[in-house]
Amino acid sequence: METWSGNSHTGWKVGGTSGYLHYKIYGFLIAYWMLNRNETNPAWLKYLDSEIVGVVKKSLKYLEEKKKHQT
């Protein structure tokens, strides 16, 4: 792990990334959060980037299916 600093920001990087999570990980985490809140189509979803919304919907479908098989 490396750290870096600029004029106004500092951060870290692992394996060549800049320390940010990939948008697919954010999408999966949002879907996980929505499922735990029993929200399948919240009004605020339309304000997210369309790529993230696609990942959220796919992830939500996956998580719902997985939840069915656990019970």
N, CA, C and O atoms as a Maestro MAE file, in Angstrom:
{
 s_m_m2io_version
 :::
 2.0.0
}

f_m_ct {
 s_m_title
 :::
 protein
 m_atom[284] {
  # First column is atom index #
  i_m_mmod_type
  r_m_x_coord
  r_m_y_coord
  r_m_z_coord
  i_m_residue_number
  s_m_chain_name
  s_m_pdb_residue_name
  s_m_pdb_atom_name
  i_m_atomic_number
  :::
  1 25 0.846 -1.165 0.000 1 A "MET " " N  " 7
  2 3 0.000 0.000 0.000 1 A "MET " " CA " 6
  3 2 0.891 1.227 0.000 1 A "MET " " C  " 6
  4 15 1.868 1.303 0.744 1 A "MET " " O  " 8
  5 25 0.547 2.166 -0.828 2 A "GLU " " N  " 7
  6 3 1.300 3.408 -0.918 2 A "GLU " " CA " 6
  7 2 0.409 4.579 -0.532 2 A "GLU " " C  " 6
  8 15 -0.810 4.524 -0.694 2 A "GLU " " O  " 8
  9 25 1.013 5.616 -0.033 3 A "THR " " N  " 7
  10 3 0.268 6.843 0.221 3 A "THR " " CA " 6
  11 2 0.759 7.914 -0.745 3 A "THR " " C  " 6
  12 15 1.874 7.831 -1.261 3 A "THR " " O  " 8
  13 25 -0.063 8.903 -0.982 4 A "TRP " " N  " 7
  14 3 0.312 9.998 -1.860 4 A "TRP " " CA " 6
  15 2 -0.248 11.288 -1.287 4 A "TRP " " C  " 6
  16 15 -1.177 11.258 -0.480 4 A "TRP " " O  " 8
  17 25 0.292 12.387 -1.685 5 A "SER " " N  " 7
  18 3 -0.262 13.675 -1.270 5 A "SER " " CA " 6
  19 2 -0.070 14.692 -2.387 5 A "SER " " C  " 6
  20 15 0.905 14.645 -3.137 5 A "SER " " O  " 8
  21 25 -1.013 15.601 -2.474 6 A "GLY " " N  " 7
  22 3 -0.968 16.669 -3.467 6 A "GLY " " CA " 6
  23 2 -1.085 17.997 -2.750 6 A "GLY " " C  " 6
  24 15 -0.815 18.093 -1.553 6 A "GLY " " O  " 8
  25 25 -1.481 18.997 -3.470 7 A "ASN " " N  " 7
  26 3 -1.607 20.321 -2.865 7 A "ASN " " CA " 6
  27 2 -2.684 20.371 -1.786 7 A "ASN " " C  " 6
  28 15 -2.498 21.004 -0.746 7 A "ASN " " O  " 8
  29 25 -3.808 19.704 -2.032 8 A "SER " " N  " 7
  30 3 -4.903 19.793 -1.071 8 A "SER " " CA " 6
  31 2 -5.485 18.442 -0.672 8 A "SER " " C  " 6
  32 15 -6.423 18.392 0.124 8 A "SER " " O  " 8
  33 25 -4.951 17.347 -1.206 9 A "HIS " " N  " 7
  34 3 -5.510 16.026 -0.917 9 A "HIS " " CA " 6
  35 2 -4.398 15.030 -0.607 9 A "HIS " " C  " 6
  36 15 -3.272 15.153 -1.089 9 A "HIS " " O  " 8
  37 25 -4.742 14.057 0.197 10 A "THR " " N  " 7
  38 3 -3.854 12.916 0.422 10 A "THR " " CA " 6
  39 2 -4.682 11.652 0.236 10 A "THR " " C  " 6
  40 15 -5.911 11.707 0.289 10 A "THR " " O  " 8
  41 25 -4.041 10.536 0.025 11 A "GLY " " N  " 7
  42 3 -4.779 9.300 -0.163 11 A "GLY " " CA " 6
  43 2 -3.868 8.100 -0.131 11 A "GLY " " C  " 6
  44 15 -2.702 8.200 0.251 11 A "GLY " " O  " 8
  45 25 -4.398 6.972 -0.531 12 A "TRP " " N  " 7
  46 3 -3.646 5.724 -0.559 12 A "TRP " " CA " 6
  47 2 -4.027 4.968 -1.821 12 A "TRP " " C  " 6
  48 15 -5.077 5.209 -2.417 12 A "TRP " " O  " 8
  49 25 -3.168 4.062 -2.212 13 A "LYS " " N  " 7
  50 3 -3.503 3.214 -3.350 13 A "LYS " " CA " 6
  51 2 -2.979 1.806 -3.117 13 A "LYS " " C  " 6
  52 15 -1.946 1.596 -2.480 13 A "LYS " " O  " 8
  53 25 -3.720 0.860 -3.651 14 A "VAL " " N  " 7
  54 3 -3.371 -0.550 -3.539 14 A "VAL " " CA " 6
  55 2 -3.408 -1.131 -4.941 14 A "VAL " " C  " 6
  56 15 -4.415 -1.004 -5.638 14 A "VAL " " O  " 8
  57 25 -2.353 -1.750 -5.351 15 A "GLY " " N  " 7
  58 3 -2.310 -2.436 -6.637 15 A "GLY " " CA " 6
  59 2 -2.618 -1.563 -7.842 15 A "GLY " " C  " 6
  60 15 -3.290 -2.005 -8.774 15 A "GLY " " O  " 8
  61 25 -2.139 -0.344 -7.831 16 A "GLY " " N  " 7
  62 3 -2.294 0.519 -8.987 16 A "GLY " " CA " 6
  63 2 -3.582 1.316 -9.024 16 A "GLY " " C  " 6
  64 15 -3.788 2.086 -9.963 16 A "GLY " " O  " 8
  65 25 -4.457 1.163 -8.043 17 A "THR " " N  " 7
  66 3 -5.680 1.970 -8.039 17 A "THR " " CA " 6
  67 2 -5.426 3.245 -7.260 17 A "THR " " C  " 6
  68 15 -4.395 3.387 -6.603 17 A "THR " " O  " 8
  69 25 -6.355 4.157 -7.335 18 A "SER " " N  " 7
  70 3 -6.167 5.430 -6.639 18 A "SER " " CA " 6
  71 2 -6.844 5.462 -5.281 18 A "SER " " C  " 6
  72 15 -6.983 6.537 -4.699 18 A "SER " " O  " 8
  73 25 -7.266 4.328 -4.760 19 A "GLY " " N  " 7
  74 3 -7.881 4.280 -3.436 19 A "GLY " " CA " 6
  75 2 -9.389 4.389 -3.458 19 A "GLY " " C  " 6
  76 15 -10.021 4.415 -2.403 19 A "GLY " " O  " 8
  77 25 -9.978 4.454 -4.641 20 A "TYR " " N  " 7
  78 3 -11.427 4.543 -4.755 20 A "TYR " " CA " 6
  79 2 -12.013 3.171 -5.049 20 A "TYR " " C  " 6
  80 15 -11.374 2.339 -5.694 20 A "TYR " " O  " 8
  81 25 -13.238 2.936 -4.572 21 A "LEU " " N  " 7
  82 3 -13.920 1.692 -4.881 21 A "LEU " " CA " 6
  83 2 -14.515 1.780 -6.285 21 A "LEU " " C  " 6
  84 15 -14.907 2.857 -6.733 21 A "LEU " " O  " 8
  85 25 -14.578 0.667 -6.959 22 A "HIS " " N  " 7
  86 3 -15.164 0.588 -8.292 22 A "HIS " " CA " 6
  87 2 -16.671 0.828 -8.184 22 A "HIS " " C  " 6
  88 15 -17.282 0.478 -7.174 22 A "HIS " " O  " 8
  89 25 -17.272 1.420 -9.215 23 A "TYR " " N  " 7
  90 3 -18.701 1.729 -9.166 23 A "TYR " " CA " 6
  91 2 -19.556 0.473 -8.995 23 A "TYR " " C  " 6
  92 15 -20.665 0.557 -8.468 23 A "TYR " " O  " 8
  93 25 -19.064 -0.684 -9.428 24 A "LYS " " N  " 7
  94 3 -19.824 -1.919 -9.253 24 A "LYS " " CA " 6
  95 2 -19.922 -2.316 -7.785 24 A "LYS " " C  " 6
  96 15 -20.923 -2.889 -7.355 24 A "LYS " " O  " 8
  97 25 -18.889 -2.011 -7.027 25 A "ILE " " N  " 7
  98 3 -18.927 -2.294 -5.595 25 A "ILE " " CA " 6
  99 2 -19.925 -1.368 -4.917 25 A "ILE " " C  " 6
  100 15 -20.695 -1.804 -4.061 25 A "ILE " " O  " 8
  101 25 -19.919 -0.085 -5.294 26 A "TYR " " N  " 7
  102 3 -20.914 0.838 -4.750 26 A "TYR " " CA " 6
  103 2 -22.327 0.366 -5.090 26 A "TYR " " C  " 6
  104 15 -23.213 0.396 -4.236 26 A "TYR " " O  " 8
  105 25 -22.538 -0.067 -6.322 27 A "GLY " " N  " 7
  106 3 -23.856 -0.549 -6.735 27 A "GLY " " CA " 6
  107 2 -24.313 -1.737 -5.919 27 A "GLY " " C  " 6
  108 15 -25.474 -1.809 -5.514 27 A "GLY " " O  " 8
  109 25 -23.402 -2.675 -5.672 28 A "PHE " " N  " 7
  110 3 -23.744 -3.843 -4.873 28 A "PHE " " CA " 6
  111 2 -24.068 -3.430 -3.436 28 A "PHE " " C  " 6
  112 15 -25.030 -3.929 -2.852 28 A "PHE " " O  " 8
  113 25 -23.283 -2.536 -2.872 29 A "LEU " " N  " 7
  114 3 -23.523 -2.089 -1.495 29 A "LEU " " CA " 6
  115 2 -24.845 -1.347 -1.367 29 A "LEU " " C  " 6
  116 15 -25.548 -1.503 -0.369 29 A "LEU " " O  " 8
  117 25 -25.187 -0.546 -2.360 30 A "ILE " " N  " 7
  118 3 -26.480 0.152 -2.344 30 A "ILE " " CA " 6
  119 2 -27.619 -0.863 -2.385 30 A "ILE " " C  " 6
  120 15 -28.604 -0.721 -1.660 30 A "ILE " " O  " 8
  121 25 -27.488 -1.889 -3.231 31 A "ALA " " N  " 7
  122 3 -28.520 -2.930 -3.327 31 A "ALA " " CA " 6
  123 2 -28.649 -3.681 -2.000 31 A "ALA " " C  " 6
  124 15 -29.758 -3.979 -1.557 31 A "ALA " " O  " 8
  125 25 -27.543 -3.979 -1.386 32 A "TYR " " N  " 7
  126 3 -27.553 -4.674 -0.089 32 A "TYR " " CA " 6
  127 2 -28.267 -3.823 0.955 32 A "TYR " " C  " 6
  128 15 -29.074 -4.331 1.733 32 A "TYR " " O  " 8
  129 25 -27.972 -2.547 0.968 33 A "TRP " " N  " 7
  130 3 -28.586 -1.597 1.901 33 A "TRP " " CA " 6
  131 2 -30.091 -1.506 1.642 33 A "TRP " " C  " 6
  132 15 -30.892 -1.523 2.577 33 A "TRP " " O  " 8
  133 25 -30.469 -1.411 0.359 34 A "MET " " N  " 7
  134 3 -31.888 -1.324 0.005 34 A "MET " " CA " 6
  135 2 -32.636 -2.570 0.453 34 A "MET " " C  " 6
  136 15 -33.740 -2.469 0.990 34 A "MET " " O  " 8
  137 25 -32.055 -3.733 0.242 35 A "LEU " " N  " 7
  138 3 -32.713 -4.983 0.623 35 A "LEU " " CA " 6
  139 2 -32.923 -5.043 2.131 35 A "LEU " " C  " 6
  140 15 -33.973 -5.485 2.598 35 A "LEU " " O  " 8
  141 25 -31.939 -4.605 2.880 36 A "ASN " " N  " 7
  142 3 -32.068 -4.620 4.342 36 A "ASN " " CA " 6
  143 2 -33.077 -3.599 4.850 36 A "ASN " " C  " 6
  144 15 -33.590 -3.727 5.962 36 A "ASN " " O  " 8
  145 25 -33.362 -2.580 4.034 37 A "ARG " " N  " 7
  146 3 -34.373 -1.577 4.397 37 A "ARG " " CA " 6
  147 2 -35.726 -1.888 3.765 37 A "ARG " " C  " 6
  148 15 -36.672 -1.111 3.898 37 A "ARG " " O  " 8
  149 25 -35.816 -3.026 3.077 38 A "ASN " " N  " 7
  150 3 -37.030 -3.430 2.362 38 A "ASN " " CA " 6
  151 2 -37.482 -2.372 1.357 38 A "ASN " " C  " 6
  152 15 -38.677 -2.114 1.211 38 A "ASN " " O  " 8
  153 25 -36.529 -1.770 0.674 39 A "GLU " " N  " 7
  154 3 -36.806 -0.799 -0.380 39 A "GLU " " CA " 6
  155 2 -36.415 -1.427 -1.717 39 A "GLU " " C  " 6
  156 15 -35.240 -1.709 -1.954 39 A "GLU " " O  " 8
  157 25 -37.383 -1.643 -2.576 40 A "THR " " N  " 7
  158 3 -37.039 -2.241 -3.863 40 A "THR " " CA " 6
  159 2 -36.990 -1.216 -4.991 40 A "THR " " C  " 6
  160 15 -36.327 -1.446 -6.002 40 A "THR " " O  " 8
  161 25 -37.674 -0.098 -4.833 41 A "ASN " " N  " 7
  162 3 -37.655 0.922 -5.877 41 A "ASN " " CA " 6
  163 2 -37.812 2.311 -5.244 41 A "ASN " " C  " 6
  164 15 -38.831 2.970 -5.451 41 A "ASN " " O  " 8
  165 25 -36.824 2.753 -4.485 42 A "PRO " " N  " 7
  166 3 -36.946 4.061 -3.834 42 A "PRO " " CA " 6
  167 2 -36.920 5.210 -4.833 42 A "PRO " " C  " 6
  168 15 -36.330 5.090 -5.907 42 A "PRO " " O  " 8
  169 25 -37.554 6.314 -4.484 43 A "ALA " " N  " 7
  170 3 -37.643 7.482 -5.372 43 A "ALA " " CA " 6
  171 2 -36.271 8.063 -5.702 43 A "ALA " " C  " 6
  172 15 -36.076 8.605 -6.790 43 A "ALA " " O  " 8
  173 25 -35.327 7.956 -4.784 44 A "TRP " " N  " 7
  174 3 -34.006 8.569 -4.989 44 A "TRP " " CA " 6
  175 2 -33.138 7.796 -5.984 44 A "TRP " " C  " 6
  176 15 -32.098 8.299 -6.410 44 A "TRP " " O  " 8
  177 25 -33.543 6.595 -6.356 45 A "LEU " " N  " 7
  178 3 -32.741 5.770 -7.262 45 A "LEU " " CA " 6
  179 2 -32.551 6.455 -8.623 45 A "LEU " " C  " 6
  180 15 -31.521 6.269 -9.271 45 A "LEU " " O  " 8
  181 25 -33.526 7.234 -9.048 46 A "LYS " " N  " 7
  182 3 -33.445 7.902 -10.360 46 A "LYS " " CA " 6
  183 2 -32.362 8.970 -10.413 46 A "LYS " " C  " 6
  184 15 -31.999 9.426 -11.497 46 A "LYS " " O  " 8
  185 25 -31.851 9.370 -9.277 47 A "TYR " " N  " 7
  186 3 -30.811 10.398 -9.243 47 A "TYR " " CA " 6
  187 2 -29.394 9.826 -9.376 47 A "TYR " " C  " 6
  188 15 -28.428 10.579 -9.498 47 A "TYR " " O  " 8
  189 25 -29.275 8.514 -9.353 48 A "LEU " " N  " 7
  190 3 -27.964 7.879 -9.503 48 A "LEU " " CA " 6
  191 2 -27.607 7.751 -10.980 48 A "LEU " " C  " 6
  192 15 -28.481 7.767 -11.848 48 A "LEU " " O  " 8
  193 25 -26.331 7.626 -11.246 49 A "ASP " " N  " 7
  194 3 -25.839 7.403 -12.601 49 A "ASP " " CA " 6
  195 2 -26.450 6.113 -13.146 49 A "ASP " " C  " 6
  196 15 -26.617 5.141 -12.410 49 A "ASP " " O  " 8
  197 25 -26.782 6.108 -14.431 50 A "SER " " N  " 7
  198 3 -27.463 4.953 -15.026 50 A "SER " " CA " 6
  199 2 -26.643 3.663 -14.930 50 A "SER " " C  " 6
  200 15 -27.214 2.582 -14.784 50 A "SER " " O  " 8
  201 25 -25.321 3.763 -15.010 51 A "GLU " " N  " 7
  202 3 -24.481 2.559 -14.873 51 A "GLU " " CA " 6
  203 2 -24.615 1.963 -13.480 51 A "GLU " " C  " 6
  204 15 -24.680 0.744 -13.320 51 A "GLU " " O  " 8
  205 25 -24.655 2.825 -12.483 52 A "ILE " " N  " 7
  206 3 -24.781 2.347 -11.104 52 A "ILE " " CA " 6
  207 2 -26.172 1.754 -10.886 52 A "ILE " " C  " 6
  208 15 -26.309 0.728 -10.219 52 A "ILE " " O  " 8
  209 25 -27.201 2.387 -11.441 53 A "VAL " " N  " 7
  210 3 -28.566 1.863 -11.299 53 A "VAL " " CA " 6
  211 2 -28.654 0.459 -11.897 53 A "VAL " " C  " 6
  212 15 -29.307 -0.417 -11.331 53 A "VAL " " O  " 8
  213 25 -28.003 0.245 -13.028 54 A "GLY " " N  " 7
  214 3 -27.986 -1.091 -13.628 54 A "GLY " " CA " 6
  215 2 -27.353 -2.118 -12.709 54 A "GLY " " C  " 6
  216 15 -27.862 -3.230 -12.565 54 A "GLY " " O  " 8
  217 25 -26.254 -1.750 -12.093 55 A "VAL " " N  " 7
  218 3 -25.576 -2.655 -11.160 55 A "VAL " " CA " 6
  219 2 -26.443 -2.881 -9.925 55 A "VAL " " C  " 6
  220 15 -26.523 -4.000 -9.418 55 A "VAL " " O  " 8
  221 25 -27.086 -1.832 -9.444 56 A "VAL " " N  " 7
  222 3 -27.970 -1.949 -8.275 56 A "VAL " " CA " 6
  223 2 -29.087 -2.942 -8.571 56 A "VAL " " C  " 6
  224 15 -29.370 -3.819 -7.755 56 A "VAL " " O  " 8
  225 25 -29.716 -2.813 -9.717 57 A "LYS " " N  " 7
  226 3 -30.831 -3.704 -10.067 57 A "LYS " " CA " 6
  227 2 -30.379 -5.152 -10.215 57 A "LYS " " C  " 6
  228 15 -31.052 -6.065 -9.736 57 A "LYS " " O  " 8
  229 25 -29.247 -5.365 -10.871 58 A "LYS " " N  " 7
  230 3 -28.708 -6.726 -11.001 58 A "LYS " " CA " 6
  231 2 -28.363 -7.312 -9.632 58 A "LYS " " C  " 6
  232 15 -28.669 -8.467 -9.337 58 A "LYS " " O  " 8
  233 25 -27.725 -6.496 -8.815 59 A "SER " " N  " 7
  234 3 -27.310 -6.953 -7.486 59 A "SER " " CA " 6
  235 2 -28.509 -7.235 -6.606 59 A "SER " " C  " 6
  236 15 -28.510 -8.204 -5.846 59 A "SER " " O  " 8
  237 25 -29.531 -6.397 -6.699 60 A "LEU " " N  " 7
  238 3 -30.747 -6.598 -5.913 60 A "LEU " " CA " 6
  239 2 -31.421 -7.909 -6.296 60 A "LEU " " C  " 6
  240 15 -31.884 -8.660 -5.438 60 A "LEU " " O  " 8
  241 25 -31.468 -8.168 -7.592 61 A "LYS " " N  " 7
  242 3 -32.045 -9.433 -8.079 61 A "LYS " " CA " 6
  243 2 -31.253 -10.621 -7.527 61 A "LYS " " C  " 6
  244 15 -31.832 -11.595 -7.048 61 A "LYS " " O  " 8
  245 25 -29.938 -10.528 -7.601 62 A "TYR " " N  " 7
  246 3 -29.065 -11.593 -7.091 62 A "TYR " " CA " 6
  247 2 -29.281 -11.800 -5.592 62 A "TYR " " C  " 6
  248 15 -29.444 -12.932 -5.137 62 A "TYR " " O  " 8
  249 25 -29.282 -10.712 -4.830 63 A "LEU " " N  " 7
  250 3 -29.419 -10.808 -3.382 63 A "LEU " " CA " 6
  251 2 -30.793 -11.345 -2.975 63 A "LEU " " C  " 6
  252 15 -30.901 -12.129 -2.032 63 A "LEU " " O  " 8
  253 25 -31.835 -10.926 -3.681 64 A "GLU " " N  " 7
  254 3 -33.182 -11.443 -3.386 64 A "GLU " " CA " 6
  255 2 -33.257 -12.933 -3.653 64 A "GLU " " C  " 6
  256 15 -33.853 -13.676 -2.874 64 A "GLU " " O  " 8
  257 25 -32.656 -13.376 -4.749 65 A "GLU " " N  " 7
  258 3 -32.652 -14.814 -5.076 65 A "GLU " " CA " 6
  259 2 -31.877 -15.596 -4.017 65 A "GLU " " C  " 6
  260 15 -32.308 -16.663 -3.581 65 A "GLU " " O  " 8
  261 25 -30.751 -15.064 -3.618 66 A "LYS " " N  " 7
  262 3 -29.924 -15.718 -2.599 66 A "LYS " " CA " 6
  263 2 -30.673 -15.795 -1.272 66 A "LYS " " C  " 6
  264 15 -30.596 -16.799 -0.564 66 A "LYS " " O  " 8
  265 25 -31.389 -14.741 -0.946 67 A "LYS " " N  " 7
  266 3 -32.160 -14.705 0.309 67 A "LYS " " CA " 6
  267 2 -33.264 -15.747 0.301 67 A "LYS " " C  " 6
  268 15 -33.543 -16.355 1.334 67 A "LYS " " O  " 8
  269 25 -33.908 -15.969 -0.862 68 A "LYS " " N  " 7
  270 3 -34.955 -16.969 -0.981 68 A "LYS " " CA " 6
  271 2 -34.425 -18.356 -0.655 68 A "LYS " " C  " 6
  272 15 -35.086 -19.140 0.025 68 A "LYS " " O  " 8
  273 25 -33.228 -18.651 -1.144 69 A "HIS " " N  " 7
  274 3 -32.657 -19.985 -0.967 69 A "HIS " " CA " 6
  275 2 -32.138 -20.222 0.450 69 A "HIS " " C  " 6
  276 15 -31.910 -21.365 0.847 69 A "HIS " " O  " 8
  277 25 -31.954 -19.161 1.201 70 A "GLN " " N  " 7
  278 3 -31.464 -19.313 2.569 70 A "GLN " " CA " 6
  279 2 -32.587 -19.632 3.545 70 A "GLN " " C  " 6
  280 15 -32.332 -20.185 4.614 70 A "GLN " " O  " 8
  281 25 -33.807 -19.299 3.202 71 A "THR " " N  " 7
  282 3 -34.921 -19.541 4.131 71 A "THR " " CA " 6
  283 2 -35.630 -20.817 3.848 71 A "THR " " C  " 6
  284 15 -36.588 -21.158 4.542 71 A "THR " " O  " 8
  :::
 }
 m_bond[283] {
  # First column is bond index #
  i_m_from
  i_m_to
  i_m_order
  :::
  1 1 2 1
  2 2 3 1
  3 3 4 2
  4 3 5 1
  5 5 6 1
  6 6 7 1
  7 7 8 2
  8 7 9 1
  9 9 10 1
  10 10 11 1
  11 11 12 2
  12 11 13 1
  13 13 14 1
  14 14 15 1
  15 15 16 2
  16 15 17 1
  17 17 18 1
  18 18 19 1
  19 19 20 2
  20 19 21 1
  21 21 22 1
  22 22 23 1
  23 23 24 2
  24 23 25 1
  25 25 26 1
  26 26 27 1
  27 27 28 2
  28 27 29 1
  29 29 30 1
  30 30 31 1
  31 31 32 2
  32 31 33 1
  33 33 34 1
  34 34 35 1
  35 35 36 2
  36 35 37 1
  37 37 38 1
  38 38 39 1
  39 39 40 2
  40 39 41 1
  41 41 42 1
  42 42 43 1
  43 43 44 2
  44 43 45 1
  45 45 46 1
  46 46 47 1
  47 47 48 2
  48 47 49 1
  49 49 50 1
  50 50 51 1
  51 51 52 2
  52 51 53 1
  53 53 54 1
  54 54 55 1
  55 55 56 2
  56 55 57 1
  57 57 58 1
  58 58 59 1
  59 59 60 2
  60 59 61 1
  61 61 62 1
  62 62 63 1
  63 63 64 2
  64 63 65 1
  65 65 66 1
  66 66 67 1
  67 67 68 2
  68 67 69 1
  69 69 70 1
  70 70 71 1
  71 71 72 2
  72 71 73 1
  73 73 74 1
  74 74 75 1
  75 75 76 2
  76 75 77 1
  77 77 78 1
  78 78 79 1
  79 79 80 2
  80 79 81 1
  81 81 82 1
  82 82 83 1
  83 83 84 2
  84 83 85 1
  85 85 86 1
  86 86 87 1
  87 87 88 2
  88 87 89 1
  89 89 90 1
  90 90 91 1
  91 91 92 2
  92 91 93 1
  93 93 94 1
  94 94 95 1
  95 95 96 2
  96 95 97 1
  97 97 98 1
  98 98 99 1
  99 99 100 2
  100 99 101 1
  101 101 102 1
  102 102 103 1
  103 103 104 2
  104 103 105 1
  105 105 106 1
  106 106 107 1
  107 107 108 2
  108 107 109 1
  109 109 110 1
  110 110 111 1
  111 111 112 2
  112 111 113 1
  113 113 114 1
  114 114 115 1
  115 115 116 2
  116 115 117 1
  117 117 118 1
  118 118 119 1
  119 119 120 2
  120 119 121 1
  121 121 122 1
  122 122 123 1
  123 123 124 2
  124 123 125 1
  125 125 126 1
  126 126 127 1
  127 127 128 2
  128 127 129 1
  129 129 130 1
  130 130 131 1
  131 131 132 2
  132 131 133 1
  133 133 134 1
  134 134 135 1
  135 135 136 2
  136 135 137 1
  137 137 138 1
  138 138 139 1
  139 139 140 2
  140 139 141 1
  141 141 142 1
  142 142 143 1
  143 143 144 2
  144 143 145 1
  145 145 146 1
  146 146 147 1
  147 147 148 2
  148 147 149 1
  149 149 150 1
  150 150 151 1
  151 151 152 2
  152 151 153 1
  153 153 154 1
  154 154 155 1
  155 155 156 2
  156 155 157 1
  157 157 158 1
  158 158 159 1
  159 159 160 2
  160 159 161 1
  161 161 162 1
  162 162 163 1
  163 163 164 2
  164 163 165 1
  165 165 166 1
  166 166 167 1
  167 167 168 2
  168 167 169 1
  169 169 170 1
  170 170 171 1
  171 171 172 2
  172 171 173 1
  173 173 174 1
  174 174 175 1
  175 175 176 2
  176 175 177 1
  177 177 178 1
  178 178 179 1
  179 179 180 2
  180 179 181 1
  181 181 182 1
  182 182 183 1
  183 183 184 2
  184 183 185 1
  185 185 186 1
  186 186 187 1
  187 187 188 2
  188 187 189 1
  189 189 190 1
  190 190 191 1
  191 191 192 2
  192 191 193 1
  193 193 194 1
  194 194 195 1
  195 195 196 2
  196 195 197 1
  197 197 198 1
  198 198 199 1
  199 199 200 2
  200 199 201 1
  201 201 202 1
  202 202 203 1
  203 203 204 2
  204 203 205 1
  205 205 206 1
  206 206 207 1
  207 207 208 2
  208 207 209 1
  209 209 210 1
  210 210 211 1
  211 211 212 2
  212 211 213 1
  213 213 214 1
  214 214 215 1
  215 215 216 2
  216 215 217 1
  217 217 218 1
  218 218 219 1
  219 219 220 2
  220 219 221 1
  221 221 222 1
  222 222 223 1
  223 223 224 2
  224 223 225 1
  225 225 226 1
  226 226 227 1
  227 227 228 2
  228 227 229 1
  229 229 230 1
  230 230 231 1
  231 231 232 2
  232 231 233 1
  233 233 234 1
  234 234 235 1
  235 235 236 2
  236 235 237 1
  237 237 238 1
  238 238 239 1
  239 239 240 2
  240 239 241 1
  241 241 242 1
  242 242 243 1
  243 243 244 2
  244 243 245 1
  245 245 246 1
  246 246 247 1
  247 247 248 2
  248 247 249 1
  249 249 250 1
  250 250 251 1
  251 251 252 2
  252 251 253 1
  253 253 254 1
  254 254 255 1
  255 255 256 2
  256 255 257 1
  257 257 258 1
  258 258 259 1
  259 259 260 2
  260 259 261 1
  261 261 262 1
  262 262 263 1
  263 263 264 2
  264 263 265 1
  265 265 266 1
  266 266 267 1
  267 267 268 2
  268 267 269 1
  269 269 270 1
  270 270 271 1
  271 271 272 2
  272 271 273 1
  273 273 274 1
  274 274 275 1
  275 275 276 2
  276 275 277 1
  277 277 278 1
  278 278 279 1
  279 279 280 2
  280 279 281 1
  281 281 282 1
  282 282 283 1
  283 283 284 2
  :::
 }
}
